[in-house]
Amino acid sequence: MAHVSASRFQMMTETPLPSLIRTLSIPPIISMLITSVYNLADTFFVSQISTSASGAVGVVFSLMAIIQAIGFTLGMGAGMNISRLLGQQDLERAHLFASTSFFSGLLLGSLLSLTGVIFLEELVVSLGATPTILPYAMDYCRVILLGAPFMASSFVMNNILRSQGNSFLSMIGIGAGAVLNILLDPIFIFVFGWGIAGAAAATVLSQILSFFILYYIIYHESSGVQIRLRYFRPVWSVYRYILSNGLPSFYRQMLASFATILLNYCSAPYGDAAIAAMSIVARLNHFLISFILGFGQGFMPITGFNYGAKKYRRVWESFFYCQKLAAGFLLVMAIIVFLGAPRIIALFRREDLEVIRIGTLALRLQCFVLPLQAWIILCNMLTQSLGKSIQASIMAISRQGIFLLPALLILSAAIGLLGVQCAQPLADILTFILSLATTLPVLKMLRQRSGEDESDLSPDLESMDGVVPAMAAESAIDEANLSDLEG
């Protein structure tokens, strides 16, 4: 059985937590911020074309959430297994999870691309495009679909690198693509005159660049997890473990897509300005929480690695250290954005006062609940990294599913456009309450174990809701299944 290098194991289990968290979190934070900035850049440059073009970006955003769902489900599902396997110093089986998730992402992305191009108009209409938005959305969506295989598999590789503590290398791959996208947007849209299709082309080319950089890094990182065709095992005994940890990401991303589609439909009666305004606010909100998402992506391999190594106290302490920093940051950002909301929205559609009016109120309402995202996001990532699939899945489906979808339907019918603007803040409040109920028992368990003699403990992964019973042994897969994985 291949083992993790002693230096990496020592780094993850013995480095002081503040230093380790900074080391692993800063690169994904930068990656998330860069990604959010180029998403905002897409919205900004396209918004200069027209309000309908701006709305088209919001419509196709739900498709991109589906592509992300494929990548994050496979990438984070494999990544959480990889983190625990590395904590147990089992590198060979980590290769298997990495390779299976990567090639599966490539295949599923290709299938989505082919199907979407064939049924392009039907797809765009189903995403919520109005007749005036439809031609812009089709031009944008057609090009985005061509990049789906590269996008999905890039998300997989990004998570694989982070799961083994290579956050900096992950940042290089994602960051290079993001910078290219920002540079190409104005050139393709305005200089070449390609319009909204130029924005899509810039996005796809940037994702292709990220794909090849990430693949090069993983392929040549001899001491880390490898992606090789010989490790590809498309069998249920492998997917079972990937999905047990990846389904919360799938639920979260797919529900984000459904919520965006429903938001478009609920906004449509109030014109393209409403769709454009809510699209801009959604991108801004994602930008605001991207710091916490990046922070959590650095936090997750620490918890998974140390839980696999039976270092329960480090899991407990890392969670609350991250919690304090995240909540403080979001509180400051909420105040700044609340005060500057009209000017921020005006940056995108200065010529359309209706977009500014609708977007300003929606953005300010979301600022009231923004600090709650620290608890919601980190609790979700904690339970997911520990293999608490039931708790993680409940939280993953709550914000954009259990609460947001009904809130949009009920409030938009009851109070119109104001209901559309209030739906997300209300869903965030309810999700925060639910996360307290689902995560406090997990934190209590960690607190109890952290006070015991860790040398006499096993991680008792068999008690994790029946999801990953075989991980109670030294490897992620019991010996009874190993013959299937290697066959």
Secondary structure, DSSP 8 states (H G I E B T S, - for coil): -----HHHHHHHHHS-HHHHHHHHHHHHHHHHHHHHHHHHHHHHHHHTT-HHHHHHHHHHHHHHHHHHHHHHHHHHHHHHHHHHHHHTT-HHHHHHHHHHHHHHHHHHHHHHHHHHHHTHHHHHHHTT--TTTHHHHHHHHHHHHHTHHHHHHHHHHHHHHHHTT-HHHHHHHHHHHHHHHHHHHHIIIIIS--THHHHHHHHHHHHHHHHHHHHHHHHH-TTS----GGG---SHHHHHHHHHHHHHHHHHHHHHHHHHHHHHHHHGGG-HHHHHHHHHHHHHHHHHHHHHHHHHHHHHHHHHHHHHTT-HHHHHHHHHHHHHHHHHHHHHHHHHHHHHHHHHHHTT-TT-HHHHHHHHHHHHHHHHHTTHHHHHHHHHHHHHHTT-HHHHHHHHHIIIIIIHHHHHHHHHHHHTHHHHHHHHHHHHHHHHHHHHHHHHHHHHHHHHHHTS-GGG----GGGSTTTSGGGGSSSSS-HHHHHHHH-
